[in-house]
Amino acid sequence: MTLYVAKGWKGVQFEGLANVVVEPTDVRHVVAGFLDAVDWRKLDEAVLARDDLDGGPGELTRGMLAQLREWALSA
């Protein structure tokens, strides 16, 4: 038996013998689908409008990752 648990899962009580493996679900296809759905123009516009860009090395990459994370959490 394999259990795929959700964040915040509190578990269940069980009496008896069992072999249980808990592992995360395979989310690669979900991540790939999310990235496929991103409109690069909207991402470009949203990142350049961010107020947390600091001019430091990698700022655009950090901005893109932050923007994608925000969009993913609101999806």
C-alpha positions in Angstrom: 0.0 0.0 0.0 1.3 3.4 -0.9 -0.2 6.5 0.7 0.0 9.9 -0.9 -0.4 12.4 1.8 -1.6 16.0 1.7 0.2 18.8 3.5 -1.0 18.9 7.1 -2.0 15.2 7.1 -2.4 14.1 10.7 -2.4 10.3 10.0 -4.7 7.5 10.9 -4.8 4.9 13.7 -4.3 1.3 12.8 -4.1 -1.9 14.8 -2.6 -4.9 13.2 0.2 -5.7 10.7 1.0 -3.5 7.7 3.8 -2.4 5.5 3.2 1.3 4.7 5.3 3.5 2.5 4.6 7.2 2.5 6.0 9.2 -0.4 5.1 12.3 -2.2 3.1 12.1 -5.4 4.8 12.5 -8.7 4.2 16.2 -9.4 6.6 16.6 -12.4 3.7 16.6 -14.9 1.9 19.2 -12.8 4.9 21.5 -12.6 5.6 21.1 -16.4 1.9 21.9 -17.1 2.1 25.0 -15.0 5.2 26.2 -16.7 3.7 25.4 -20.1 0.7 27.6 -19.2 2.9 30.6 -18.3 2.7 33.4 -20.8 6.2 34.7 -21.1 5.0 38.2 -21.9 2.9 38.4 -18.7 5.8 36.9 -16.8 8.2 39.5 -18.2 5.8 42.3 -17.5 5.1 41.1 -13.9 8.8 40.6 -13.0 9.8 44.0 -14.3 7.0 45.6 -12.3 8.2 44.0 -9.0 9.3 46.3 -6.3 11.7 43.8 -4.8 14.3 43.9 -7.6 17.5 45.2 -6.1 19.9 45.5 -9.0 22.1 42.7 -7.6 23.4 39.7 -9.4 20.7 37.3 -10.6 17.9 39.8 -9.8 15.8 38.9 -12.8 16.1 35.1 -12.1 15.2 35.7 -8.5 12.3 37.9 -9.6 11.0 35.3 -12.0 11.2 32.5 -9.4 9.4 34.7 -6.9 6.7 35.6 -9.4 6.2 32.0 -10.5 6.0 30.9 -6.9 3.3 33.6 -6.2 1.3 32.5 -9.2 1.7 28.8 -8.3 0.4 29.5 -4.7 -2.6 31.4 -6.0 -3.5 28.8 -8.7 
